[in-house]
Amino acid sequence: MVSYKFEDLPNLIGELFVKNENIEKLLQEYKLSNSLERDELLTVSDAAKILKLSVVLYYTKVCKNEILANKQGKRVYFYRTELLDWIKSGRIRTISEIQRDVESNINIKQSGR
């Protein structure tokens, strides 16, 4: 560990401020790049690759309104976030999660009596 003198404090604090500003800039750039990536507009083939489905099966799901789609003219587009949300909506709960929900519902009903 390096020992510093009291006279070094102003320089050290200045260095800390510069490093902190650099970290804040990097975080802002990271947030911006992530938000742009998440809201990326995808074609059918791109979306099919993400979901690992064939393009034909993907069109079938769009026609059945099983997947959110954005249509402009004859083209169909998708947002990455909407696709990922759709995948998450189909999550199967574990037995312990179901039991926890049942127990909390029973406790709520019993406390309401």
Secondary structure, 3 states (H helix, E strand, C coil): CCCCCHHHHHHHHHHHHHHHHHHHHHHHHHHHHHHHHHCCEECHHHHHHHHCCCHHHHHHHHHCCCCCCEEECCEEEEEHHHHHHHHHHCCCCCHHHHHHHHHHHHHHHHHCC
